[in-house]
Amino acid sequence: MVNGVLVERTVDDVLPSLKMNSDGLKQVLDDMLKQYKSKQVELDNWKKKNNIQVVQP
């Protein structure tokens, strides 16, 4: 369904767009992972600087 209209498409029509979407999602995931790691390092440095210790029961 596209905009409420039932359409028929072949694999050749759909596969390139699916591949492009998959590649885009992988790129976004990689970018988010890099951001997460940098924030984790930033948090660890902040904890060391301010002498913060996490205590779990």
mmCIF entry with sequence, helices, sheets and N, C-alpha, C, O atoms, coordinates in Angstrom:
data_MODEL
# 
_entry.id   MODEL 
# 
_entity.id                         1 
_entity.type                       polymer 
_entity.pdbx_number_of_molecules   1 
# 
_entity_poly.entity_id                      1 
_entity_poly.type                           'polypeptide(L)' 
_entity_poly.nstd_linkage                   no 
_entity_poly.nstd_monomer                   no 
_entity_poly.pdbx_seq_one_letter_code       MVNGVLVERTVDDVLPSLKMNSDGLKQVLDDMLKQYKSKQVELDNWKKKNNIQVVQP 
_entity_poly.pdbx_seq_one_letter_code_can   MVNGVLVERTVDDVLPSLKMNSDGLKQVLDDMLKQYKSKQVELDNWKKKNNIQVVQP 
_entity_poly.pdbx_strand_id                 A 
# 
loop_
_entity_poly_seq.entity_id 
_entity_poly_seq.num 
_entity_poly_seq.mon_id 
_entity_poly_seq.hetero 
1 1  MET n 
1 2  VAL n 
1 3  ASN n 
1 4  GLY n 
1 5  VAL n 
1 6  LEU n 
1 7  VAL n 
1 8  GLU n 
1 9  ARG n 
1 10 THR n 
1 11 VAL n 
1 12 ASP n 
1 13 ASP n 
1 14 VAL n 
1 15 LEU n 
1 16 PRO n 
1 17 SER n 
1 18 LEU n 
1 19 LYS n 
1 20 MET n 
1 21 ASN n 
1 22 SER n 
1 23 ASP n 
1 24 GLY n 
1 25 LEU n 
1 26 LYS n 
1 27 GLN n 
1 28 VAL n 
1 29 LEU n 
1 30 ASP n 
1 31 ASP n 
1 32 MET n 
1 33 LEU n 
1 34 LYS n 
1 35 GLN n 
1 36 TYR n 
1 37 LYS n 
1 38 SER n 
1 39 LYS n 
1 40 GLN n 
1 41 VAL n 
1 42 GLU n 
1 43 LEU n 
1 44 ASP n 
1 45 ASN n 
1 46 TRP n 
1 47 LYS n 
1 48 LYS n 
1 49 LYS n 
1 50 ASN n 
1 51 ASN n 
1 52 ILE n 
1 53 GLN n 
1 54 VAL n 
1 55 VAL n 
1 56 GLN n 
1 57 PRO n 
# 
_struct_asym.id          A 
_struct_asym.entity_id   1 
# 
_struct_conf.conf_type_id            HELX_P 
_struct_conf.id                      HELX_P1 
_struct_conf.pdbx_PDB_helix_id       AA1 
_struct_conf.beg_label_comp_id       VAL 
_struct_conf.beg_label_asym_id       A 
_struct_conf.beg_label_seq_id        11 
_struct_conf.pdbx_beg_PDB_ins_code   ? 
_struct_conf.end_label_comp_id       LYS 
_struct_conf.end_label_asym_id       A 
_struct_conf.end_label_seq_id        49 
_struct_conf.pdbx_end_PDB_ins_code   ? 
_struct_conf.beg_auth_comp_id        VAL 
_struct_conf.beg_auth_asym_id        A 
_struct_conf.beg_auth_seq_id         11 
_struct_conf.end_auth_comp_id        LYS 
_struct_conf.end_auth_asym_id        A 
_struct_conf.end_auth_seq_id         49 
_struct_conf.pdbx_PDB_helix_class    1 
_struct_conf.details                 ? 
_struct_conf.pdbx_PDB_helix_length   39 
# 
_struct_conf_type.id          HELX_P 
_struct_conf_type.criteria    ? 
_struct_conf_type.reference   ? 
# 
loop_
_atom_site.group_PDB 
_atom_site.id 
_atom_site.type_symbol 
_atom_site.label_atom_id 
_atom_site.label_alt_id 
_atom_site.label_comp_id 
_atom_site.label_asym_id 
_atom_site.label_entity_id 
_atom_site.label_seq_id 
_atom_site.pdbx_PDB_ins_code 
_atom_site.Cartn_x 
_atom_site.Cartn_y 
_atom_site.Cartn_z 
_atom_site.occupancy 
_atom_site.B_iso_or_equiv 
_atom_site.pdbx_formal_charge 
_atom_site.auth_seq_id 
_atom_site.auth_comp_id 
_atom_site.auth_asym_id 
_atom_site.auth_atom_id 
_atom_site.pdbx_PDB_model_num 
ATOM 1   N N  . MET A 1 1  ? 0.835  -1.183 0.000  1.00 0.00 ? 1  MET A N  1 
ATOM 2   C CA . MET A 1 1  ? 0.000  0.000  0.000  1.00 0.00 ? 1  MET A CA 1 
ATOM 3   C C  . MET A 1 1  ? 0.878  1.243  0.000  1.00 0.00 ? 1  MET A C  1 
ATOM 4   O O  . MET A 1 1  ? 1.824  1.358  0.780  1.00 0.00 ? 1  MET A O  1 
ATOM 5   N N  . VAL A 1 2  ? 0.552  2.146  -0.869 1.00 0.00 ? 2  VAL A N  1 
ATOM 6   C CA . VAL A 1 2  ? 1.238  3.429  -0.946 1.00 0.00 ? 2  VAL A CA 1 
ATOM 7   C C  . VAL A 1 2  ? 0.180  4.508  -0.885 1.00 0.00 ? 2  VAL A C  1 
ATOM 8   O O  . VAL A 1 2  ? -0.638 4.634  -1.796 1.00 0.00 ? 2  VAL A O  1 
ATOM 9   N N  . ASN A 1 3  ? 0.191  5.293  0.190  1.00 0.00 ? 3  ASN A N  1 
ATOM 10  C CA . ASN A 1 3  ? -0.798 6.359  0.391  1.00 0.00 ? 3  ASN A CA 1 
ATOM 11  C C  . ASN A 1 3  ? -2.228 5.833  0.310  1.00 0.00 ? 3  ASN A C  1 
ATOM 12  O O  . ASN A 1 3  ? -3.103 6.496  -0.246 1.00 0.00 ? 3  ASN A O  1 
ATOM 13  N N  . GLY A 1 4  ? -2.464 4.663  0.854  1.00 0.00 ? 4  GLY A N  1 
ATOM 14  C CA . GLY A 1 4  ? -3.810 4.100  0.880  1.00 0.00 ? 4  GLY A CA 1 
ATOM 15  C C  . GLY A 1 4  ? -4.220 3.422  -0.408 1.00 0.00 ? 4  GLY A C  1 
ATOM 16  O O  . GLY A 1 4  ? -5.363 2.983  -0.533 1.00 0.00 ? 4  GLY A O  1 
ATOM 17  N N  . VAL A 1 5  ? -3.316 3.325  -1.372 1.00 0.00 ? 5  VAL A N  1 
ATOM 18  C CA . VAL A 1 5  ? -3.628 2.690  -2.647 1.00 0.00 ? 5  VAL A CA 1 
ATOM 19  C C  . VAL A 1 5  ? -2.812 1.414  -2.751 1.00 0.00 ? 5  VAL A C  1 
ATOM 20  O O  . VAL A 1 5  ? -1.597 1.418  -2.554 1.00 0.00 ? 5  VAL A O  1 
ATOM 21  N N  . LEU A 1 6  ? -3.502 0.321  -3.064 1.00 0.00 ? 6  LEU A N  1 
ATOM 22  C CA . LEU A 1 6  ? -2.833 -0.960 -3.201 1.00 0.00 ? 6  LEU A CA 1 
ATOM 23  C C  . LEU A 1 6  ? -2.099 -0.992 -4.539 1.00 0.00 ? 6  LEU A C  1 
ATOM 24  O O  . LEU A 1 6  ? -2.718 -0.821 -5.589 1.00 0.00 ? 6  LEU A O  1 
ATOM 25  N N  . VAL A 1 7  ? -0.784 -1.209 -4.506 1.00 0.00 ? 7  VAL A N  1 
ATOM 26  C CA . VAL A 1 7  ? 0.008  -1.245 -5.732 1.00 0.00 ? 7  VAL A CA 1 
ATOM 27  C C  . VAL A 1 7  ? 0.773  -2.555 -5.800 1.00 0.00 ? 7  VAL A C  1 
ATOM 28  O O  . VAL A 1 7  ? 1.043  -3.196 -4.784 1.00 0.00 ? 7  VAL A O  1 
ATOM 29  N N  . GLU A 1 8  ? 1.112  -2.931 -7.013 1.00 0.00 ? 8  GLU A N  1 
ATOM 30  C CA . GLU A 1 8  ? 1.883  -4.147 -7.219 1.00 0.00 ? 8  GLU A CA 1 
ATOM 31  C C  . GLU A 1 8  ? 3.243  -3.751 -7.764 1.00 0.00 ? 8  GLU A C  1 
ATOM 32  O O  . GLU A 1 8  ? 3.339  -3.011 -8.742 1.00 0.00 ? 8  GLU A O  1 
ATOM 33  N N  . ARG A 1 9  ? 4.286  -4.246 -7.129 1.00 0.00 ? 9  ARG A N  1 
ATOM 34  C CA . ARG A 1 9  ? 5.638  -3.927 -7.561 1.00 0.00 ? 9  ARG A CA 1 
ATOM 35  C C  . ARG A 1 9  ? 6.436  -5.209 -7.665 1.00 0.00 ? 9  ARG A C  1 
ATOM 36  O O  . ARG A 1 9  ? 6.154  -6.191 -6.979 1.00 0.00 ? 9  ARG A O  1 
ATOM 37  N N  . THR A 1 10 ? 7.420  -5.189 -8.519 1.00 0.00 ? 10 THR A N  1 
ATOM 38  C CA . THR A 1 10 ? 8.284  -6.351 -8.657 1.00 0.00 ? 10 THR A CA 1 
ATOM 39  C C  . THR A 1 10 ? 9.476  -6.203 -7.718 1.00 0.00 ? 10 THR A C  1 
ATOM 40  O O  . THR A 1 10 ? 9.738  -5.125 -7.185 1.00 0.00 ? 10 THR A O  1 
ATOM 41  N N  . VAL A 1 11 ? 10.179 -7.292 -7.531 1.00 0.00 ? 11 VAL A N  1 
ATOM 42  C CA . VAL A 1 11 ? 11.356 -7.283 -6.668 1.00 0.00 ? 11 VAL A CA 1 
ATOM 43  C C  . VAL A 1 11 ? 12.403 -6.323 -7.229 1.00 0.00 ? 11 VAL A C  1 
ATOM 44  O O  . VAL A 1 11 ? 13.083 -5.631 -6.471 1.00 0.00 ? 11 VAL A O  1 
ATOM 45  N N  . ASP A 1 12 ? 12.531 -6.282 -8.546 1.00 0.00 ? 12 ASP A N  1 
ATOM 46  C CA . ASP A 1 12 ? 13.507 -5.380 -9.166 1.00 0.00 ? 12 ASP A CA 1 
ATOM 47  C C  . ASP A 1 12 ? 13.201 -3.919 -8.862 1.00 0.00 ? 12 ASP A C  1 
ATOM 48  O O  . ASP A 1 12 ? 14.116 -3.100 -8.778 1.00 0.00 ? 12 ASP A O  1 
ATOM 49  N N  . ASP A 1 13 ? 11.919 -3.583 -8.695 1.00 0.00 ? 13 ASP A N  1 
ATOM 50  C CA . ASP A 1 13 ? 11.540 -2.206 -8.381 1.00 0.00 ? 13 ASP A CA 1 
ATOM 51  C C  . ASP A 1 13 ? 11.814 -1.860 -6.923 1.00 0.00 ? 13 ASP A C  1 
ATOM 52  O O  . ASP A 1 13 ? 12.224 -0.744 -6.606 1.00 0.00 ? 13 ASP A O  1 
ATOM 53  N N  . VAL A 1 14 ? 11.587 -2.817 -6.049 1.00 0.00 ? 14 VAL A N  1 
ATOM 54  C CA . VAL A 1 14 ? 11.636 -2.554 -4.612 1.00 0.00 ? 14 VAL A CA 1 
ATOM 55  C C  . VAL A 1 14 ? 13.031 -2.748 -4.021 1.00 0.00 ? 14 VAL A C  1 
ATOM 56  O O  . VAL A 1 14 ? 13.412 -2.033 -3.094 1.00 0.00 ? 14 VAL A O  1 
ATOM 57  N N  . LEU A 1 15 ? 13.785 -3.692 -4.538 1.00 0.00 ? 15 LEU A N  1 
ATOM 58  C CA . LEU A 1 15 ? 15.070 -4.055 -3.948 1.00 0.00 ? 15 LEU A CA 1 
ATOM 59  C C  . LEU A 1 15 ? 16.054 -2.887 -3.831 1.00 0.00 ? 15 LEU A C  1 
ATOM 60  O O  . LEU A 1 15 ? 16.676 -2.745 -2.778 1.00 0.00 ? 15 LEU A O  1 
ATOM 61  N N  . PRO A 1 16 ? 16.226 -2.047 -4.849 1.00 0.00 ? 16 PRO A N  1 
ATOM 62  C CA . PRO A 1 16 ? 17.180 -0.933 -4.687 1.00 0.00 ? 16 PRO A CA 1 
ATOM 63  C C  . PRO A 1 16 ? 16.806 0.030  -3.555 1.00 0.00 ? 16 PRO A C  1 
ATOM 64  O O  . PRO A 1 16 ? 17.677 0.486  -2.814 1.00 0.00 ? 16 PRO A O  1 
ATOM 65  N N  . SER A 1 17 ? 15.528 0.335  -3.426 1.00 0.00 ? 17 SER A N  1 
ATOM 66  C CA . SER A 1 17 ? 15.133 1.254  -2.354 1.00 0.00 ? 17 SER A CA 1 
ATOM 67  C C  . SER A 1 17 ? 15.303 0.600  -0.986 1.00 0.00 ? 17 SER A C  1 
ATOM 68  O O  . SER A 1 17 ? 15.685 1.268  -0.025 1.00 0.00 ? 17 SER A O  1 
ATOM 69  N N  . LEU A 1 18 ? 15.025 -0.691 -0.891 1.00 0.00 ? 18 LEU A N  1 
ATOM 70  C CA . LEU A 1 18 ? 15.233 -1.387 0.383  1.00 0.00 ? 18 LEU A CA 1 
ATOM 71  C C  . LEU A 1 18 ? 16.716 -1.431 0.745  1.00 0.00 ? 18 LEU A C  1 
ATOM 72  O O  . LEU A 1 18 ? 17.085 -1.266 1.908  1.00 0.00 ? 18 LEU A O  1 
ATOM 73  N N  . LYS A 1 19 ? 17.555 -1.652 -0.255 1.00 0.00 ? 19 LYS A N  1 
ATOM 74  C CA . LYS A 1 19 ? 18.994 -1.686 -0.003 1.00 0.00 ? 19 LYS A CA 1 
ATOM 75  C C  . LYS A 1 19 ? 19.492 -0.315 0.451  1.00 0.00 ? 19 LYS A C  1 
ATOM 76  O O  . LYS A 1 19 ? 20.322 -0.217 1.355  1.00 0.00 ? 19 LYS A O  1 
ATOM 77  N N  . MET A 1 20 ? 18.978 0.744  -0.184 1.00 0.00 ? 20 MET A N  1 
ATOM 78  C CA . MET A 1 20 ? 19.374 2.094  0.194  1.00 0.00 ? 20 MET A CA 1 
ATOM 79  C C  . MET A 1 20 ? 18.901 2.406  1.619  1.00 0.00 ? 20 MET A C  1 
ATOM 80  O O  . MET A 1 20 ? 19.637 3.016  2.394  1.00 0.00 ? 20 MET A O  1 
ATOM 81  N N  . ASN A 1 21 ? 17.684 1.994  1.965  1.00 0.00 ? 21 ASN A N  1 
ATOM 82  C CA . ASN A 1 21 ? 17.179 2.202  3.322  1.00 0.00 ? 21 ASN A CA 1 
ATOM 83  C C  . ASN A 1 21 ? 18.020 1.437  4.338  1.00 0.00 ? 21 ASN A C  1 
ATOM 84  O O  . ASN A 1 21 ? 18.328 1.955  5.412  1.00 0.00 ? 21 ASN A O  1 
ATOM 85  N N  . SER A 1 22 ? 18.389 0.215  4.002  1.00 0.00 ? 22 SER A N  1 
ATOM 86  C CA . SER A 1 22 ? 19.203 -0.598 4.900  1.00 0.00 ? 22 SER A CA 1 
ATOM 87  C C  . SER A 1 22 ? 20.568 0.046  5.117  1.00 0.00 ? 22 SER A C  1 
ATOM 88  O O  . SER A 1 22 ? 21.055 0.109  6.246  1.00 0.00 ? 22 SER A O  1 
ATOM 89  N N  . ASP A 1 23 ? 21.182 0.521  4.045  1.00 0.00 ? 23 ASP A N  1 
ATOM 90  C CA . ASP A 1 23 ? 22.484 1.182  4.167  1.00 0.00 ? 23 ASP A CA 1 
ATOM 91  C C  . ASP A 1 23 ? 22.372 2.457  4.999  1.00 0.00 ? 23 ASP A C  1 
ATOM 92  O O  . ASP A 1 23 ? 23.252 2.756  5.806  1.00 0.00 ? 23 ASP A O  1 
ATOM 93  N N  . GLY A 1 24 ? 21.294 3.202  4.802  1.00 0.00 ? 24 GLY A N  1 
ATOM 94  C CA . GLY A 1 24 ? 21.079 4.419  5.580  1.00 0.00 ? 24 GLY A CA 1 
ATOM 95  C C  . GLY A 1 24 ? 20.916 4.122  7.059  1.00 0.00 ? 24 GLY A C  1 
ATOM 96  O O  . GLY A 1 24 ? 21.459 4.834  7.903  1.00 0.00 ? 24 GLY A O  1 
ATOM 97  N N  . LEU A 1 25 ? 20.166 3.070  7.376  1.00 0.00 ? 25 LEU A N  1 
ATOM 98  C CA . LEU A 1 25 ? 19.974 2.690  8.776  1.00 0.00 ? 25 LEU A CA 1 
ATOM 99  C C  . LEU A 1 25 ? 21.289 2.236  9.407  1.00 0.00 ? 25 LEU A C  1 
ATOM 100 O O  . LEU A 1 25 ? 21.563 2.544  10.567 1.00 0.00 ? 25 LEU A O  1 
ATOM 101 N N  . LYS A 1 26 ? 22.096 1.509  8.647  1.00 0.00 ? 26 LYS A N  1 
ATOM 102 C CA . LYS A 1 26 ? 23.397 1.084  9.173  1.00 0.00 ? 26 LYS A CA 1 
ATOM 103 C C  . LYS A 1 26 ? 24.275 2.295  9.473  1.00 0.00 ? 26 LYS A C  1 
ATOM 104 O O  . LYS A 1 26 ? 24.970 2.329  10.489 1.00 0.00 ? 26 LYS A O  1 
ATOM 105 N N  . GLN A 1 27 ? 24.239 3.287  8.586  1.00 0.00 ? 27 GLN A N  1 
ATOM 106 C CA . GLN A 1 27 ? 25.039 4.501  8.789  1.00 0.00 ? 27 GLN A CA 1 
ATOM 107 C C  . GLN A 1 27 ? 24.576 5.255  10.035 1.00 0.00 ? 27 GLN A C  1 
ATOM 108 O O  . GLN A 1 27 ? 25.392 5.725  10.827 1.00 0.00 ? 27 GLN A O  1 
ATOM 109 N N  . VAL A 1 28 ? 23.262 5.364  10.196 1.00 0.00 ? 28 VAL A N  1 
ATOM 110 C CA . VAL A 1 28 ? 22.716 6.049  11.373 1.00 0.00 ? 28 VAL A CA 1 
ATOM 111 C C  . VAL A 1 28 ? 23.099 5.299  12.641 1.00 0.00 ? 28 VAL A C  1 
ATOM 112 O O  . VAL A 1 28 ? 23.462 5.914  13.644 1.00 0.00 ? 28 VAL A O  1 
ATOM 113 N N  . LEU A 1 29 ? 23.020 3.976  12.600 1.00 0.00 ? 29 LEU A N  1 
ATOM 114 C CA . LEU A 1 29 ? 23.385 3.168  13.762 1.00 0.00 ? 29 LEU A CA 1 
ATOM 115 C C  . LEU A 1 29 ? 24.855 3.359  14.117 1.00 0.00 ? 29 LEU A C  1 
ATOM 116 O O  . LEU A 1 29 ? 25.196 3.489  15.293 1.00 0.00 ? 29 LEU A O  1 
ATOM 117 N N  . ASP A 1 30 ? 25.726 3.377  13.114 1.00 0.00 ? 30 ASP A N  1 
ATOM 118 C CA . ASP A 1 30 ? 27.151 3.599  13.369 1.00 0.00 ? 30 ASP A CA 1 
ATOM 119 C C  . ASP A 1 30 ? 27.396 4.979  13.984 1.00 0.00 ? 30 ASP A C  1 
ATOM 120 O O  . ASP A 1 30 ? 28.185 5.118  14.918 1.00 0.00 ? 30 ASP A O  1 
ATOM 121 N N  . ASP A 1 31 ? 26.715 5.992  13.455 1.00 0.00 ? 31 ASP A N  1 
ATOM 122 C CA . ASP A 1 31 ? 26.867 7.346  13.995 1.00 0.00 ? 31 ASP A CA 1 
ATOM 123 C C  . ASP A 1 31 ? 26.397 7.423  15.444 1.00 0.00 ? 31 ASP A C  1 
ATOM 124 O O  . ASP A 1 31 ? 27.044 8.052  16.282 1.00 0.00 ? 31 ASP A O  1 
ATOM 125 N N  . MET A 1 32 ? 25.274 6.782  15.731 1.00 0.00 ? 32 MET A N  1 
ATOM 126 C CA . MET A 1 32 ? 24.751 6.800  17.102 1.00 0.00 ? 32 MET A CA 1 
ATOM 127 C C  . MET A 1 32 ? 25.684 6.052  18.043 1.00 0.00 ? 32 MET A C  1 
ATOM 128 O O  . MET A 1 32 ? 25.861 6.459  19.192 1.00 0.00 ? 32 MET A O  1 
ATOM 129 N N  . LEU A 1 33 ? 26.280 4.968  17.573 1.00 0.00 ? 33 LEU A N  1 
ATOM 130 C CA . LEU A 1 33 ? 27.222 4.215  18.399 1.00 0.00 ? 33 LEU A CA 1 
ATOM 131 C C  . LEU A 1 33 ? 28.455 5.058  18.726 1.00 0.00 ? 33 LEU A C  1 
ATOM 132 O O  . LEU A 1 33 ? 28.949 5.028  19.853 1.00 0.00 ? 33 LEU A O  1 
ATOM 133 N N  . LYS A 1 34 ? 28.949 5.809  17.742 1.00 0.00 ? 34 LYS A N  1 
ATOM 134 C CA . LYS A 1 34 ? 30.091 6.693  17.982 1.00 0.00 ? 34 LYS A CA 1 
ATOM 135 C C  . LYS A 1 34 ? 29.735 7.775  18.996 1.00 0.00 ? 34 LYS A C  1 
ATOM 136 O O  . LYS A 1 34 ? 30.530 8.085  19.883 1.00 0.00 ? 34 LYS A O  1 
ATOM 137 N N  . GLN A 1 35 ? 28.540 8.348  18.865 1.00 0.00 ? 35 GLN A N  1 
ATOM 138 C CA . GLN A 1 35 ? 28.099 9.374  19.811 1.00 0.00 ? 35 GLN A CA 1 
ATOM 139 C C  . GLN A 1 35 ? 27.974 8.792  21.214 1.00 0.00 ? 35 GLN A C  1 
ATOM 140 O O  . GLN A 1 35 ? 28.369 9.426  22.193 1.00 0.00 ? 35 GLN A O  1 
ATOM 141 N N  . TYR A 1 36 ? 27.421 7.578  21.308 1.00 0.00 ? 36 TYR A N  1 
ATOM 142 C CA . TYR A 1 36 ? 27.262 6.924  22.609 1.00 0.00 ? 36 TYR A CA 1 
ATOM 143 C C  . TYR A 1 36 ? 28.622 6.710  23.271 1.00 0.00 ? 36 TYR A C  1 
ATOM 144 O O  . TYR A 1 36 ? 28.799 6.987  24.457 1.00 0.00 ? 36 TYR A O  1 
ATOM 145 N N  . LYS A 1 37 ? 29.578 6.212  22.487 1.00 0.00 ? 37 LYS A N  1 
ATOM 146 C CA . LYS A 1 37 ? 30.899 5.949  23.054 1.00 0.00 ? 37 LYS A CA 1 
ATOM 147 C C  . LYS A 1 37 ? 31.571 7.237  23.512 1.00 0.00 ? 37 LYS A C  1 
ATOM 148 O O  . LYS A 1 37 ? 32.218 7.260  24.560 1.00 0.00 ? 37 LYS A O  1 
ATOM 149 N N  . SER A 1 38 ? 31.425 8.306  22.738 1.00 0.00 ? 38 SER A N  1 
ATOM 150 C CA . SER A 1 38 ? 32.052 9.569  23.139 1.00 0.00 ? 38 SER A CA 1 
ATOM 151 C C  . SER A 1 38 ? 31.389 10.127 24.395 1.00 0.00 ? 38 SER A C  1 
ATOM 152 O O  . SER A 1 38 ? 32.073 10.677 25.258 1.00 0.00 ? 38 SER A O  1 
ATOM 153 N N  . LYS A 1 39 ? 30.074 9.993  24.510 1.00 0.00 ? 39 LYS A N  1 
ATOM 154 C CA . LYS A 1 39 ? 29.382 10.458 25.718 1.00 0.00 ? 39 LYS A CA 1 
ATOM 155 C C  . LYS A 1 39 ? 29.764 9.604  26.920 1.00 0.00 ? 39 LYS A C  1 
ATOM 156 O O  . LYS A 1 39 ? 29.866 10.116 28.035 1.00 0.00 ? 39 LYS A O  1 
ATOM 157 N N  . GLN A 1 40 ? 29.976 8.309  26.705 1.00 0.00 ? 40 GLN A N  1 
ATOM 158 C CA . GLN A 1 40 ? 30.386 7.431  27.800 1.00 0.00 ? 40 GLN A CA 1 
ATOM 159 C C  . GLN A 1 40 ? 31.760 7.846  28.319 1.00 0.00 ? 40 GLN A C  1 
ATOM 160 O O  . GLN A 1 40 ? 31.988 7.887  29.528 1.00 0.00 ? 40 GLN A O  1 
ATOM 161 N N  . VAL A 1 41 ? 32.666 8.151  27.404 1.00 0.00 ? 41 VAL A N  1 
ATOM 162 C CA . VAL A 1 41 ? 34.002 8.612  27.800 1.00 0.00 ? 41 VAL A CA 1 
ATOM 163 C C  . VAL A 1 41 ? 33.891 9.938  28.539 1.00 0.00 ? 41 VAL A C  1 
ATOM 164 O O  . VAL A 1 41 ? 34.556 10.145 29.554 1.00 0.00 ? 41 VAL A O  1 
ATOM 165 N N  . GLU A 1 42 ? 33.057 10.831 28.035 1.00 0.00 ? 42 GLU A N  1 
ATOM 166 C CA . GLU A 1 42 ? 32.855 12.129 28.683 1.00 0.00 ? 42 GLU A CA 1 
ATOM 167 C C  . GLU A 1 42 ? 32.300 11.951 30.097 1.00 0.00 ? 42 GLU A C  1 
ATOM 168 O O  . GLU A 1 42 ? 32.734 12.635 31.023 1.00 0.00 ? 42 GLU A O  1 
ATOM 169 N N  . LEU A 1 43 ? 31.349 11.041 30.265 1.00 0.00 ? 43 LEU A N  1 
ATOM 170 C CA . LEU A 1 43 ? 30.769 10.774 31.584 1.00 0.00 ? 43 LEU A CA 1 
ATOM 171 C C  . LEU A 1 43 ? 31.810 10.181 32.530 1.00 0.00 ? 43 LEU A C  1 
ATOM 172 O O  . LEU A 1 43 ? 31.884 10.567 33.696 1.00 0.00 ? 43 LEU A O  1 
ATOM 173 N N  . ASP A 1 44 ? 32.612 9.243  32.029 1.00 0.00 ? 44 ASP A N  1 
ATOM 174 C CA . ASP A 1 44 ? 33.656 8.645  32.869 1.00 0.00 ? 44 ASP A CA 1 
ATOM 175 C C  . ASP A 1 44 ? 34.668 9.696  33.324 1.00 0.00 ? 44 ASP A C  1 
ATOM 176 O O  . ASP A 1 44 ? 35.095 9.700  34.479 1.00 0.00 ? 44 ASP A O  1 
ATOM 177 N N  . ASN A 1 45 ? 35.040 10.577 32.414 1.00 0.00 ? 45 ASN A N  1 
ATOM 178 C CA . ASN A 1 45 ? 35.971 11.652 32.786 1.00 0.00 ? 45 ASN A CA 1 
ATOM 179 C C  . ASN A 1 45 ? 35.356 12.584 33.818 1.00 0.00 ? 45 ASN A C  1 
ATOM 180 O O  . ASN A 1 45 ? 36.038 13.020 34.746 1.00 0.00 ? 45 ASN A O  1 
ATOM 181 N N  . TRP A 1 46 ? 34.084 12.890 33.667 1.00 0.00 ? 46 TRP A N  1 
ATOM 182 C CA . TRP A 1 46 ? 33.388 13.755 34.621 1.00 0.00 ? 46 TRP A CA 1 
ATOM 183 C C  . TRP A 1 46 ? 33.331 13.097 35.996 1.00 0.00 ? 46 TRP A C  1 
ATOM 184 O O  . TRP A 1 46 ? 33.527 13.753 37.019 1.00 0.00 ? 46 TRP A O  1 
ATOM 185 N N  . LYS A 1 47 ? 33.056 11.776 36.008 1.00 0.00 ? 47 LYS A N  1 
ATOM 186 C CA . LYS A 1 47 ? 33.009 11.061 37.288 1.00 0.00 ? 47 LYS A CA 1 
ATOM 187 C C  . LYS A 1 47 ? 34.368 11.093 37.985 1.00 0.00 ? 47 LYS A C  1 
ATOM 188 O O  . LYS A 1 47 ? 34.441 11.284 39.199 1.00 0.00 ? 47 LYS A O  1 
ATOM 189 N N  . LYS A 1 48 ? 35.436 10.908 37.222 1.00 0.00 ? 48 LYS A N  1 
ATOM 190 C CA . LYS A 1 48 ? 36.774 10.946 37.817 1.00 0.00 ? 48 LYS A CA 1 
ATOM 191 C C  . LYS A 1 48 ? 37.108 12.344 38.327 1.00 0.00 ? 48 LYS A C  1 
ATOM 192 O O  . LYS A 1 48 ? 37.668 12.503 39.411 1.00 0.00 ? 48 LYS A O  1 
ATOM 193 N N  . LYS A 1 49 ? 36.760 13.344 37.541 1.00 0.00 ? 49 LYS A N  1 
ATOM 194 C CA . LYS A 1 49 ? 37.070 14.726 37.906 1.00 0.00 ? 49 LYS A CA 1 
ATOM 195 C C  . LYS A 1 49 ? 36.341 15.136 39.181 1.00 0.00 ? 49 LYS A C  1 
ATOM 196 O O  . LYS A 1 49 ? 36.912 15.830 40.022 1.00 0.00 ? 49 LYS A O  1 
ATOM 197 N N  . ASN A 1 50 ? 35.089 14.715 39.333 1.00 0.00 ? 50 ASN A N  1 
ATOM 198 C CA . ASN A 1 50 ? 34.272 15.121 40.473 1.00 0.00 ? 50 ASN A CA 1 
ATOM 199 C C  . ASN A 1 50 ? 34.203 14.067 41.573 1.00 0.00 ? 50 ASN A C  1 
ATOM 200 O O  . ASN A 1 50 ? 33.412 14.185 42.509 1.00 0.00 ? 50 ASN A O  1 
ATOM 201 N N  . ASN A 1 51 ? 35.037 13.039 41.453 1.00 0.00 ? 51 ASN A N  1 
ATOM 202 C CA . ASN A 1 51 ? 35.106 11.977 42.452 1.00 0.00 ? 51 ASN A CA 1 
ATOM 203 C C  . ASN A 1 51 ? 33.726 11.369 42.726 1.00 0.00 ? 51 ASN A C  1 
ATOM 204 O O  . ASN A 1 51 ? 33.304 11.258 43.877 1.00 0.00 ? 51 ASN A O  1 
ATOM 205 N N  . ILE A 1 52 ? 33.041 10.983 41.665 1.00 0.00 ? 52 ILE A N  1 
ATOM 206 C CA . ILE A 1 52 ? 31.709 10.377 41.760 1.00 0.00 ? 52 ILE A CA 1 
ATOM 207 C C  . ILE A 1 52 ? 31.858 8.867  41.691 1.00 0.00 ? 52 ILE A C  1 
ATOM 208 O O  . ILE A 1 52 ? 32.568 8.338  40.837 1.00 0.00 ? 52 ILE A O  1 
ATOM 209 N N  . GLN A 1 53 ? 31.182 8.184  42.599 1.00 0.00 ? 53 GLN A N  1 
ATOM 210 C CA . GLN A 1 53 ? 31.166 6.726  42.579 1.00 0.00 ? 53 GLN A CA 1 
ATOM 211 C C  . GLN A 1 53 ? 29.722 6.253  42.543 1.00 0.00 ? 53 GLN A C  1 
ATOM 212 O O  . GLN A 1 53 ? 28.885 6.727  43.311 1.00 0.00 ? 53 GLN A O  1 
ATOM 213 N N  . VAL A 1 54 ? 29.435 5.321  41.653 1.00 0.00 ? 54 VAL A N  1 
ATOM 214 C CA . VAL A 1 54 ? 28.092 4.767  41.544 1.00 0.00 ? 54 VAL A CA 1 
ATOM 215 C C  . VAL A 1 54 ? 27.992 3.601  42.510 1.00 0.00 ? 54 VAL A C  1 
ATOM 216 O O  . VAL A 1 54 ? 28.804 2.676  42.472 1.00 0.00 ? 54 VAL A O  1 
ATOM 217 N N  . VAL A 1 55 ? 26.984 3.651  43.382 1.00 0.00 ? 55 VAL A N  1 
ATOM 218 C CA . VAL A 1 55 ? 26.772 2.599  44.375 1.00 0.00 ? 55 VAL A CA 1 
ATOM 219 C C  . VAL A 1 55 ? 25.446 1.928  44.067 1.00 0.00 ? 55 VAL A C  1 
ATOM 220 O O  . VAL A 1 55 ? 24.403 2.579  44.004 1.00 0.00 ? 55 VAL A O  1 
ATOM 221 N N  . GLN A 1 56 ? 25.502 0.623  43.876 1.00 0.00 ? 56 GLN A N  1 
ATOM 222 C CA . GLN A 1 56 ? 24.281 -0.129 43.601 1.00 0.00 ? 56 GLN A CA 1 
ATOM 223 C C  . GLN A 1 56 ? 24.030 -1.094 44.750 1.00 0.00 ? 56 GLN A C  1 
ATOM 224 O O  . GLN A 1 56 ? 24.963 -1.729 45.242 1.00 0.00 ? 56 GLN A O  1 
ATOM 225 N N  . PRO A 1 57 ? 22.778 -1.208 45.182 1.00 0.00 ? 57 PRO A N  1 
ATOM 226 C CA . PRO A 1 57 ? 22.483 -2.104 46.317 1.00 0.00 ? 57 PRO A CA 1 
ATOM 227 C C  . PRO A 1 57 ? 22.633 -3.559 45.961 1.00 0.00 ? 57 PRO A C  1 
ATOM 228 O O  . PRO A 1 57 ? 22.419 -4.427 46.808 1.00 0.00 ? 57 PRO A O  1 
# 
